[in-house]
Amino acid sequence: MTTPSGAPAWTRTAGIEDYGGHLQKVNFASQGVINARTDVGAEAINAIARDLVAATRTAPFAVLKVQCQDTAATAPDIGPALLMSGTRSAPYSGATPPAGFPAAVRNGDGDVTLTFDADYLDDYSVSGALIITGADGGLMGAIAGIVTCEVSGSTVRCRVTDTSGGAMTDTAFTLQVW
């Protein structure tokens, strides 16, 4: 998801003009399209552009699976990792992330901090700053617990606890970052 004539989608600054729309756009000579089944008129282009803007403002920048490695007391495993800037389906150790993917460190049992790059390149090689505005985690599997996420700059800290507040070990959770 990129903005062809502006900033990447994760900057959340796109307007309909970035996608070819314009509020005063009209069909040539105020005529309708020649073939309504195959041609796109000015109103339809504006509607498409508005939909793209809405998608870039609401789609998460990243969706990750995080597997805590508390018994081994090592960095968590990440994978798959779906980022607006790229996708990695093969898991990787959070201690040695591939270029462009977040690093992850174990702070304690069920306590993980993920660090994202300050900016990313889109498919058009346009750089855009990543400003994380929220994160949400959810436990995987049939276990009861809570994933609490805190955002600070380009880092997200997630704590996995049971329903009474005790740290859970070796859990897997999904994380959405936007």
C-alpha positions, -999 to 999 in steps of 0.1 A, spaced: 0 0 0 17 32 -12 7 66 -23 18 69 -59 23 107 -59 28 113 -22 41 96 10 38 59 19 5 47 34 19 43 69 25 81 72 -14 84 71 -11 117 52 -26 107 18 -54 127 3 -76 118 -27 -54 138 -50 -26 114 -43 -47 86 -59 -58 106 -90 -89 121 -75 -99 158 -74 -129 174 -58 -136 194 -90 -130 165 -114 -157 162 -141 -161 141 -172 -149 157 -205 -175 182 -218 -198 171 -189 -206 139 -208 -210 106 -192 -188 77 -200 -191 59 -234 -195 24 -219 -206 23 -183 -197 -14 -181 -160 -8 -189 -152 29 -185 -147 48 -152 -161 83 -149 -149 112 -128 -173 105 -100 -161 68 -98 -125 79 -98 -131 102 -69 -150 74 -51 -121 49 -56 -96 76 -44 -117 82 -13 -118 44 -6 -80 41 -10 -75 71 14 -97 54 40 -78 21 37 -44 38 41 -57 56 73 -71 25 89 -50 -5 78 -24 -17 103 12 -11 94 22 -46 108 6 -78 118 29 -102 135 29 -135 153 52 -135 184 62 -167 201 77 -160 236 108 -182 244 107 -179 282 118 -215 291 150 -210 270 152 -173 281 160 -162 246 146 -136 222 111 -144 209 105 -159 175 86 -137 150 67 -151 121 49 -146 99 54 -109 97 32 -89 74 43 -52 71 31 -26 46 67 -24 35 71 -62 30 61 -97 41 81 -124 57 64 -158 60 94 -177 74 99 -172 112 130 -154 124 146 -149 158 138 -114 172 175 -111 181 186 -112 144 158 -97 123 161 -95 86 165 -59 72 133 -39 75 116 -61 101 113 -54 139 138 -67 164 124 -83 196 139 -87 230 127 -107 260 124 -85 291 111 -113 313 84 -140 313 57 -130 289 73 -96 285 86 -86 250 97 -54 234 97 -50 196 116 -22 180 107 -10 145 128 12 122 123 49 124 113 50 87 107 26 58 108 25 20 77 17 0 77 -2 -34 84 31 -52 115 37 -30 98 66 -13 108 69 24 83 77 51 86 80 88 68 54 109 48 70 137 31 42 157 -1 54 171 -14 21 186 -9 -16 191 -32 -44 200 -23 -80 210 -43 -112 212 -34 -146 226 -33 -175 203 -48 -209 212 -74 -218 238 -59 -202 268 -73 -173 289 -51 -143 293 -45 -107 284 -19 -91 261 -12 -55 272 7 -33 247 24 0 253 37 22 225 67 45 229 82 61 198 91 32 174 89 5 201 60 -16 213 62 -35 246 38 -64 251 31 -81 284 12 -114 285 -6 -122 318 -32 -146 330 -66 -133 342 -52 -128 377 -23 -107 365 5 -133 367 31 -135 339 25 -163 314 54 -182 299 61 -195 264 29 -181 249 22 -171 213 2 -139 205 -6 -118 175 3 -82 174 -12 -54 152 6 -21 150 -9 10 134 
